[in-house]
Amino acid sequence: MLSVQNLHQYYGGSHILRDVSLSATPGKVTVLLGRNGVGKTTLLKSLMGLVPIKSGTIALDGQPIEGRTPYERARAGIGFVPQGREIFGRLTVEENLRMGLAYRSASTPVPAHLYELFPVLKQMLGRRGGDLSGGQQQQLAIARALAPGPRLLVLDEPTEGIQPSIIKDIGRVIRQLADGGMAILLCEQYYDFAEELADEYLVMERGEVIARGPGHEMQAKGIRQLVAI
Ligand SMILES: Nc1ncnc2c1ncn2[C@@H]1O[C@H](COP(=O)(O)OP(=O)(O)OP(=O)(O)O)[C@@H](O)[C@H]1O
């Protein structure tokens, strides 16, 4: 489904992504681990077309997308949950969800199954996004990304600053989505959460992928030590 080959990216003279290759597959959670500042967010933004790449290819179902706009990539089936959630604080929960449907017709309803995944959102439909807790905002950001029905969901550190009970709920939803056939690319620093969900893992250090393999090997390979602060 998603195939990234030999990606390089620079901010000015700084070489930020160095020959990064990875893939994400339907029905699997691919976890990207790395400490602060190794280039995870830059990689995800490159995938979404939010920052330009210098060289390399990004393909969705075999079709190159690296020349496409973020909007076109969303339409092609990629949902993005950005770091820091980027909820519209002055819009209601329902309006935030509708933003996820912006490229559909105005009468397209918010899919009801989103409220089954995140029941709290149904109770808070009229509440302003800015009045939600961090965990509720994170759930809203995930639901907004899911609203148009993506085939690949890309999440940038969804556990950052979130209370443990909501982290558990988010983990359950991610597993459920993958079991339903969605491809998931999850960028994380929280090792235990990542290990529990990973079907495949990659570790980045200074812009390079330094380790990769099946999720069940993470413990034996000592991956925790690679990302410990
Ligand atoms: N707009 C920018 N201009 C210049 N340098 C940047 C810019 N954004 C990020 N960087 C640098 O690029 C490197 C990678 O940053 P990035 O945010 O991708 O890392 P990260 O692994 O996602 O870290 P974090 O977990 O803190 O988000 C860092 O050294 C950062 O300082």
The ligand as a Gaussian input file, in Angstrom:
#p B3LYP/6-31G(d) Opt

LIG

0 1
 N       11.220000      23.888000      10.082000
 C       12.438000      23.475000      10.440000
 N       13.550000      24.152000      10.079000
 C       14.797000      23.717000      10.424000
 N       15.034000      22.619000      11.151000
 C       13.966000      21.901000      11.562000
 C       12.620000      22.290000      11.231000
 N       11.761000      21.378000      11.781000
 C       12.540000      20.466000      12.420000
 N       13.860000      20.780000      12.282000
 C       14.992000      19.988000      12.813000
 O       14.963000      18.747000      12.154000
 C       15.311000      17.687000      13.056000
 C       14.208000      16.650000      13.066000
 O       13.032000      17.202000      13.666000
 P       11.678000      16.397000      13.791000
 O       10.666000      17.305000      14.384000
 O       11.382000      15.755000      12.495000
 O       12.080000      15.283000      14.832000
 P       11.184000      14.275000      15.662000
 O       11.909000      12.996000      15.636000
 O        9.809000      14.276000      15.146000
 O       11.227000      14.900000      17.097000
 P       10.040000      15.163000      18.149000
 O        9.776000      13.853000      18.753000
 O       10.631000      16.149000      19.083000
 O        8.892000      15.708000      17.363000
 C       15.574000      18.355000      14.397000
 O       16.943000      18.525000      14.534000
 C       14.855000      19.671000      14.290000
 O       15.486000      20.645000      15.068000

